[in-house]
Amino acid sequence: MTTNGALERAIARFRRESRTGTPPVDELSSQAFRAVVDERLRSLERQLDEVKGRVNGLIFLLAGTVAVQLIMRLAG
């Protein structure tokens, strides 16, 4: 019965790890937890930089469109 229970726990742990890609937080050492948090923060920073770049691009596109419209109205 103990072997069966250990096998079930191992399978449940494997399923949790395969969904998230990392072991559950309560099973990590403090150094491993810090490494996981650091990696997640780096990923979040990269995504935030990408969003900032896209927003800046949209702002310049909008400003260019407004400038072209003003020039066309003044010239036309």
C-alpha positions in Angstrom: 0.0 0.0 0.0 2.9 2.4 0.7 4.4 1.8 -2.7 1.1 2.5 -4.4 0.6 5.7 -2.4 4.1 6.8 -3.2 3.5 6.1 -6.9 0.3 8.1 -6.8 2.0 11.1 -5.2 4.8 10.9 -7.7 2.4 10.9 -10.6 0.4 13.8 -9.1 3.7 15.8 -8.6 4.7 15.0 -12.2 1.3 16.3 -13.5 1.7 19.5 -11.5 5.3 20.0 -12.8 4.3 19.3 -16.4 1.6 21.9 -16.4 3.7 24.7 -15.0 7.1 23.7 -16.1 8.5 24.1 -12.6 7.9 22.1 -9.4 5.3 23.4 -6.9 6.5 26.4 -4.9 6.2 24.6 -1.6 8.7 21.9 -2.8 11.4 24.4 -3.8 14.4 25.4 -1.8 14.9 29.1 -1.1 17.6 29.4 -3.7 15.5 27.6 -6.3 12.5 29.7 -5.5 14.6 32.9 -5.9 15.8 31.6 -9.3 12.3 30.9 -10.5 11.1 34.3 -9.3 14.1 36.0 -11.0 13.4 34.2 -14.3 9.7 35.2 -14.2 10.6 38.8 -13.5 13.1 38.9 -16.4 10.4 37.4 -18.6 7.9 40.0 -17.4 10.4 42.8 -18.0 11.0 41.6 -21.6 7.2 41.5 -22.2 6.8 45.0 -20.7 9.5 46.4 -23.0 7.8 44.8 -26.0 4.5 46.4 -24.9 6.2 49.8 -24.4 7.7 49.6 -27.9 4.3 48.8 -29.5 2.6 51.6 -27.6 5.3 54.0 -28.7 4.9 52.8 -32.3 1.2 53.4 -32.1 1.6 56.9 -30.7 4.0 57.9 -33.5 1.7 56.4 -36.1 -1.2 58.4 -34.7 0.9 61.6 -34.5 2.0 61.1 -38.1 -1.6 60.6 -39.2 -2.7 63.7 -37.5 0.2 65.7 -39.0 -0.7 64.4 -42.5 -4.3 65.3 -42.1 -3.4 68.8 -40.9 -1.1 69.3 -43.9 -3.7 68.1 -46.3 -6.4 70.4 -44.9 -4.0 73.4 -45.0 -2.8 72.6 -48.5 -6.2 71.6 -49.9 
